[in-house]
Amino acid sequence: MSGLPQYDYEKLADRIEAEIRSGRLPVGARLPGEREMTDLYQVSIGTARRAVRELRDRGLVATLAAKGTYVLQPPPADTVGP
């Protein structure tokens, strides 16, 4: 699907995924809160919220109610689904 435009939340999720895979955000690190993300990445609260949901769907983070969102051990980058 290369060459197709991406939604802003996908771009943000890709950016954070790159930070996770590079080790800049290590396993166990707490992601900034959604409101902090709006300032840090210059996005809307809805974009930040959808990006976090996308990262959860990718298996990269887990959210604990009233605690925050934390980095999980990422699956191998070369894993391809069925």
N, C-alpha and C positions, 0 to 999 in steps of 0.2 A: 504494500500500500504506500510505498514511498512516493513522494511527490504530491500526495493529497494534503490539503490543508488540515491542521489539527485544531481542536478546541483549546482554549487557554488552559483549562484544567488538565488536559493531556500533556501540554507543554510543561506545566508546573510539576506534574507527577513524574514526567521523564527527567526533569532537572533534579528533583529530589532523589529519584532512583539512581541517577548517576553519582550523586553525593554518597549514597549508601554503598554502592558497588565500589567506589573509589576508597572507601574507608573513612572519608571525611565525617560521615555520620555512622559511627560504629554500632554494632549490635548492642542493644540496651539503651542507646541514646534516646532521649525524649525529643520529639519534634516540637518546634514552636507551636503554640496554640493557634487556632484559626485566625483570631484577631491579630496576633503578632505576625502571622504570615501575610496578612493584607498589607502591612507596612513594609515588611522585609522583602517581599517579592512584587509589591505594587500591583496586587490583584484584588478583586472583590471578595467579600466573605463567601459568596456562593461558589466562586472558583476555588478558593482554598478548601472549602468543605468537600467539593466534588473530587479535588485532587487527593485528599486524604482517603476518601472512599475508594478511589482508583488504586491507590497504593495498598489498601487493605485487600482489594480484589486480586492484586498481583502477588499477595502473600508476603509483602515486604514490611508491613507494620501491623501492629495490633493496638486497638484503642481500649483503654480501661475507663469505665465511667468515673467521672470526677477525678481522674488521675492523670490522664493525658494519653498521647499516642507514642508508642515506642517502636524502635527498629527491631525487627526479627532477623534471624539468620537468613540472608537472601538465598533463594534457590539458584542453582548454577545458571549463568547467563545463556548457555547454549542448550538449555532444556527446551525441547520442542514438544508441543502437545500432540495427541493422536490425530 
